Amino acid sequence: MDKQRHRAVSVGYGYALEKNDIAAPYFRDMGVFLIRGITAKRIMAQYFGKKTGVTGGKEGNVHVGDLNYGVFGFPSHLADNYPIGAGAALAFKIRGEKRVAVACTGDGGTSRGDFHEGMNIAAVRKLPIVFICNNNQYAYSTPLKLQMAIKDVAERALAYGIPSRIVDGNNVVEVYTAAKEAYEIARNGGGPAFIECKTMRMHGHSEHDSAKYVPRELLEEWKKKDPLLHMETYLMKNHISEKEELDSIDLQAKKEIEEAEAFAEESPYPEPGDVLRGVYATSIEEEMS
C-alpha cells in the first residue's frame, strides 16, 4: 500500500473529467488510466512486455497512453505533457468545442522548460486546460526546499497570470472538487487553472531506489495521512458506505489484480516482425518487400 499513498491525486482529477475531455497524465497517474477505461489486464500485460499490453509489447513500462480513451502517451521526461495538453486545448478552442484538457506532472517537473512553455501559451491564449502538480516533496532524491526558493509550487502559476489553488493531495474528495470546479470554468471560456496537490511519495522513485535520503520520521508522519484510510473514514462517517461493503470492494480489487496477473502471464509475446509495425519509419528492406 505504500506505493499507492498519493493515488488520490490521479483518481480525484481523473474522475472529474467528462467523456470527451482529454488527459495528458504522467507515470504516477495510474488512476487516470483505469478511470478512462484502460483495463488492469492491459496494464499488467504492458509490464510483462506482452502483445496484449497497451503498446503491444514494445515497452515494458507505463510510459503509454491510448487516444481511444482520451489519454495521451508520454516518455520519461516529465512536464513534456504540459505543452502537449495545451496543444489539445488550443484545438478545442479553435473548433469551438466545450472540452477541456488536463495535464499533470510532479514538483520536479515544474522546473523544466516545457512546464513554463505550456503554462505560458495556455495563459496567453486563455486555453481550456487545467494543470495539476502532484507535489510529492521529492524530485527523485532532491527535496522541494532544494528545488525552489518559494514555499508553494502554486506560486509559479501566478507568474503567468494563471489562478492557482492548493489542495490536500491525500484527500480524493478535495482533489475532485477542485478539479471539477476548474474544469467547468475552463470549459466555459474562463481560461486555465493550476492545482497543487500536496502529498508524499512513500516509496523510492522506482524499484531500484531505496529512498534512504528521506527522513524516516517524515514517512511516519505521512503514513497517518493515508488517502485510503482517509476515504474509508469519510465514507463511513457520512453514512455513504458500511465497513462490510468497503471490505467487499477491497476483495474485488484484489481479485481483479490477480486476474490481470494471470491474463498477462498467459498472454503471448509479440512476434519479431511486430517491431516494425506501428512506427513512423521502416527499413529499406521493409519498404522493398
C-alpha positions in Angstrom: 0.0 0.0 0.0 3.0 2.3 0.5 3.3 2.9 -3.3 -0.3 4.0 -3.6 -0.4 6.7 -0.9 -0.6 9.5 -3.5 -3.1 7.9 -5.8 -5.8 10.3 -4.5 -4.5 12.9 -6.9 -5.0 10.9 -10.2 -8.3 9.4 -9.0 -9.6 12.8 -8.0 -8.8 14.8 -11.1 -9.4 11.8 -13.4 -12.9 11.1 -12.1 -13.9 14.8 -12.5 -13.3 14.6 -16.3 -16.2 14.2 -18.8 -16.2 11.6 -21.5 -14.9 13.8 -24.3 -12.2 15.6 -22.3 -8.6 14.5 -22.7 -5.9 13.8 -20.2 -2.1 14.1 -20.5 -1.0 12.3 -17.4 2.4 11.1 -16.2 3.6 7.8 -14.8 2.2 8.3 -11.3 -1.3 8.7 -12.6 -2.4 5.1 -12.9 -5.8 6.1 -11.5 -6.5 8.1 -14.7 -5.7 5.1 -16.9 -8.1 2.9 -15.1 -10.9 5.5 -14.8 -10.7 6.3 -18.6 -11.1 2.6 -19.4 -7.6 1.2 -19.9 -8.0 -2.1 -18.1 -5.9 -3.6 -15.4 -5.3 -6.6 -17.7 -3.8 -4.4 -20.4 -1.6 -2.5 -17.9 -0.3 -5.7 -16.3 0.4 -7.2 -19.8 2.3 -3.9 -20.5 4.6 -4.5 -17.5 5.1 -8.1 -18.8 6.1 -6.9 -22.3 3.2 -9.0 -23.8 1.4 -8.5 -27.0 -1.9 -7.7 -25.2 -0.3 -4.7 -23.4 -1.0 -1.1 -24.3 2.0 -0.9 -26.7 1.7 -4.4 -27.9 4.9 -5.5 -26.2 7.1 -2.7 -27.5 7.8 -1.2 -24.0 7.7 -2.8 -20.5 6.8 0.3 -18.5 3.8 2.6 -18.3 5.1 5.4 -20.4 2.0 4.9 -22.5 -1.4 6.2 -23.5 -4.4 5.4 -25.7 -6.2 8.1 -27.5 -9.2 5.8 -28.0 -9.7 6.5 -24.3 -8.7 10.2 -24.4 -5.3 9.6 -22.8 -2.1 10.9 -24.3 1.1 8.8 -24.1 4.3 10.2 -22.6 8.0 9.5 -22.4 10.1 9.7 -19.2 10.7 13.5 -19.5 8.3 15.0 -17.0 6.3 18.1 -17.9 6.7 17.4 -21.6 2.9 16.7 -21.4 2.1 20.3 -20.4 2.6 21.8 -23.9 1.0 18.7 -25.4 -2.1 19.2 -23.3 -2.1 22.9 -24.1 -2.0 21.9 -27.8 -5.1 19.8 -27.4 -6.8 22.6 -25.5 -5.9 25.0 -28.4 -7.5 22.7 -30.8 -10.7 22.6 -28.7 -10.8 26.4 -28.6 -10.2 26.7 -32.4 -13.0 24.2 -33.1 -15.3 25.8 -30.6 -15.7 22.6 -28.6 -16.7 22.6 -25.0 -14.0 20.2 -24.0 -11.1 20.6 -21.6 -7.6 19.1 -21.3 -5.8 18.3 -18.1 -2.0 17.7 -17.7 -0.2 16.5 -14.6 3.4 16.5 -13.5 5.4 16.3 -10.3 7.0 19.1 -8.3 10.4 18.4 -10.0 8.8 18.7 -13.5 7.8 22.3 -12.8 11.5 23.3 -13.0 11.7 22.2 -16.7 11.4 24.5 -19.6 8.4 22.7 -21.2 6.4 23.3 -18.0 6.8 27.0 -18.4 6.2 26.9 -22.2 2.9 25.0 -21.7 1.8 27.4 -18.9 2.7 30.5 -20.9 0.8 29.6 -24.1 -2.2 28.5 -22.1 -2.3 31.8 -20.3 -1.7 33.9 -23.4 -4.4 32.1 -25.4 -6.7 31.6 -22.5 -6.9 27.9 -23.2 -9.4 25.4 -21.7 -6.8 23.4 -19.7 -6.2 22.6 -16.1 -2.6 21.9 -14.9 -2.1 19.6 -12.0 1.0 19.3 -9.8 1.5 16.2 -7.8 3.8 17.7 -5.2 5.1 14.6 -3.5 8.0 16.5 -1.9 10.9 14.9 -3.8 12.2 15.1 -7.4 13.9 11.7 -7.4 16.2 12.4 -4.4 16.0 16.2 -4.4 13.7 17.7 -1.7 11.4 20.6 -2.5 13.5 23.1 -0.5 16.5 22.5 -2.8 14.4 22.7 -5.9 12.9 26.2 -5.5 13.1 29.2 -3.1 9.3 29.5 -2.8 7.1 27.7 -0.3 4.4 26.6 -2.7 4.7 25.4 -6.2 1.4 27.1 -6.9 3.2 30.5 -6.8 4.8 29.6 -10.2 1.4 29.7 -11.9 0.8 33.2 -10.6 3.7 34.5 -12.6 1.8 33.6 -15.8 -1.5 35.1 -14.6 -3.0 31.7 -14.1 -5.2 31.3 -10.9 -3.8 28.6 -8.6 -5.2 26.5 -5.8 -3.6 24.3 -3.2 -5.4 21.2 -2.0 -4.7 18.1 0.2 -3.4 15.6 -2.3 -4.3 12.7 0.1 -8.0 13.8 0.1 -9.6 12.5 -3.1 -12.8 14.4 -2.5 -10.9 17.7 -2.2 -8.9 17.0 -5.3 -12.1 16.0 -7.2 -14.0 19.1 -6.1 -11.1 21.5 -7.1 -10.6 19.8 -10.4 -14.3 19.8 -11.2 -14.7 23.5 -10.5 -11.6 24.3 -12.6 -12.8 22.2 -15.5 -16.1 24.0 -15.6 -14.5 27.4 -15.6 -12.1 26.4 -18.4 -14.9 24.7 -20.4 -16.9 27.9 -20.4 -14.2 30.2 -21.6 -12.6 31.1 -18.2 -9.1 30.0 -19.2 -6.5 27.8 -17.5 -6.0 27.0 -13.8 -3.3 25.4 -11.7 -3.9 23.0 -8.8 -1.1 22.0 -6.5 -1.8 18.7 -4.7 0.4 18.3 -1.6 1.2 14.7 -0.9 4.2 12.5 -0.2 6.0 9.8 -2.1 6.1 6.9 0.3 8.4 4.8 -1.8 11.6 5.2 -3.9 11.5 6.9 -7.3 11.5 3.4 -8.8 12.1 -0.2 -7.6 15.9 0.2 -7.5 15.7 3.3 -5.3 15.6 2.6 -1.5 14.9 6.3 -0.7 17.4 6.3 2.2 17.6 10.1 1.6 14.1 10.6 3.0 13.9 11.0 6.8 12.1 8.1 8.4 10.2 10.4 10.8 8.8 12.2 7.7 7.4 9.0 6.3 5.9 8.0 9.6 4.1 11.4 9.8 2.7 10.9 6.3 1.6 7.3 7.0 -1.1 8.8 9.3 -2.5 10.7 6.3 -3.0 7.6 4.1 -5.6 8.5 1.4 -7.2 5.1 1.5 -7.8 5.2 5.2 -9.0 8.8 4.9 -11.6 7.9 2.3 -12.7 4.9 4.2 -13.3 7.1 7.3 -15.1 9.7 5.2 -17.5 7.2 3.6 -18.5 5.6 6.9 -18.7 8.8 8.8 -21.1 10.2 6.3 -23.1 7.0 6.1 -22.3 6.5 2.4 -20.8 3.0 2.9 -20.6 0.4 5.6 -17.4 -1.4 6.5 -18.7 -4.7 5.0 -19.2 -3.0 1.6 -15.8 -1.5 1.7 -14.2 -4.9 2.6 -16.1 -6.4 -0.4 -14.7 -3.7 -2.7 -11.2 -4.4 -1.4 -11.6 -8.1 -2.1 -13.0 -7.3 -5.6 -10.0 -5.1 -6.3 -7.6 -7.9 -5.2 -9.4 -10.4 -7.4 -9.1 -8.0 -10.4 -5.4 -7.7 -9.9 -5.0 -11.5 -9.6 -7.0 -11.9 -12.8 -4.9 -9.3 -14.6 -1.7 -11.0 -13.5 -2.9 -14.4 -14.8 -4.0 -12.7 -18.1 -0.6 -11.2 -18.5 1.3 -14.4 -17.8 -0.9 -16.3 -20.3 -0.7 -13.7 -23.0 1.7 -14.3 -25.9 4.9 -12.3 -26.5 4.9 -10.2 -29.7 6.3 -11.7 -32.9 9.7 -10.5 -34.0 8.2 -8.7 -37.0 5.9 -6.6 -34.8 8.9 -4.4 -34.0 8.4 -2.8 -37.4 4.7 -2.3 -37.1 3.1 0.9 -35.8 6.2 3.0 -36.2 6.8 6.1 -38.3 9.9 4.8 -40.1 10.8 1.4 -41.6 13.9 -0.2 -43.0 14.8 -0.1 -46.7 14.3 -3.9 -46.8 10.8 -3.5 -45.4 9.9 -0.8 -48.0 11.2 -3.0 -50.8 9.4 -6.2 -49.6 
